[in-house]
Amino acid sequence: MSEKAIATMTRQPRHDAGTLLLGTTLTVAALIVVPALAARFGLGSALTGAMRMALMRASSRAVNGKNEECGDAASGFSCH
């Protein structure tokens, strides 16, 4: 393989600070805030899980910039 092809394959996507901050905020909300509020207000586990999945999917889209219906394999979760 040529050096250019190898460099293209190993290059990591660059994200700006605002995008990473938004993704991190949504992730923290999904992992900490939503379960705390669900426990406080007595929400069911199905509703809590659905809200957490929606926030994690939004976090993934914010960072990756994809508008797919389902998450991709690299993001670590999928809707299937």
LINPEQUI-V290768 format. One record per helix or strand. SS is the DSSP state (hx for helix, st for strand). FROM is the first residue (numbers start at 1). TO is the last residue. If there is no record, write none. Layout:
ss=SS from=FROM to=TO
ss=SS from=FROM to=TO
//
This chain:
ss=hx from=3 to=10
ss=hx from=17 to=41
ss=hx from=45 to=64
ss=hx from=73 to=75
//
